[in-house]
């Protein structure tokens, strides 16, 4: 069997305050810790802390997908109803092939935790061989959402031609159809 190349995963925090140094980003590190715990295949992380807003998020996703060849980009922040929360719109501008089931499932599991999850507007889409998933801004909510969608992420990456990733079944039971 041919060894697989290590995945490249972008972790993007969209936050005016964190990007200005007025707030310590806890969400990006929470995503990184989650990935280190659940992935068993080799990967590297490309980390960004950027201001909220359409252009900053869109340009960052395009850069990570096209220039850094990320297989997966996980964003945190900018998914609420505030005027500067434009991560979903920017994601779809950068990655126009939406995968609505991801957002639907994340809202469903989040609603089991807190009634304000109905305000969340996370989306997932792909730009070529790069899957982009918007996550909420709170570390506890990030874990809830990633636990819900991660079983489908490895096979989705296979289907779009991204790097092959494996999860530790103790934490995440990834699903791949038999023979895949």
Order of alpha helices (4+ residues) and beta strands (2+ residues): beta-alpha-alpha-beta-alpha-beta-alpha-beta-alpha-beta-beta-alpha
